Amino acid sequence: AQSVSQHNHHVILSEAASLELGCNYSYGGTVNLFWYVQYPGQHLQLLLKYFSGDPLVKGIKGFEAEFIKSKFSFNLRKPSVQWSDTAEYFCAVSNSGGYQKVTFGIGTKLQVIP
Amino acid sequence: DTGVSQDPRHKITKRGQNVTFRCDPISEHNRLYWYRQTLGQGPEFLTYFQNEAQLEKSRLLSDRFSAERPKGSFSTLEIQRTEQGDSAMYLCASTRDSDLGTQYFGPGTRLLVL
């Protein structure tokens, strides 16, 4: 069974600070990896995804994530956060074949202080 | 762009009552997923449809839960004899074969069982 572990449940940063959210997954096969974001009052939306190829993937709003296979990690980064990045961030994994059901981490609430 | 819609957005019911939720996926999306999210947790997979066929059900889906997708378009999730532990956000997501792995989420139905 696949599982996802997010290291930080609540992060508070000042604007312009750098962000790194940790994510590790457990799965025996080939995986697809995702970061989803949920802004206050909105529904889940895809931030970025990794299927294959370049392990450094870029998403919307200046976010990027790096897939390190040897560490089973897919950390999310942004060099300079803005107040509008305040949201909850979910790391997720799905098997690359079959039904592609997604397993989510517990989520990290990011609060950016102006 | 019509996204995934869910109805109702909120539902308050008394323990022991039956409730039914509806999900309308993005048109032409043949894959549909139901998830449940409780406070402080990430979404958890409940069930998956490919067209009208229900291909996978989580062990979380007790026999009080049933889901259908009769014509391969909208889906319903019914909970019979609701319990307080059923209180959660019920999320629907859809995708299509050509967009594998990228699931588009609806706003969810928040259920409160009194």
Interface residues (C-beta under 8 A of the other chain):
Chain A: V4 N32 F34 Y36 Q42 H43 L44 Q45 L46 K49 F51 F90 A92 S94 S96 Y99 Q100 K101 V102 T103 F104 G105 I106 G107
Chain B: R31 Y33 Y35 G40 Q41 G42 P43 E44 F45 Y48 Q50 L55 E56 L91 A93 T95 L100 G101 T102 Q103 Y104 F105 G106 P107 G108
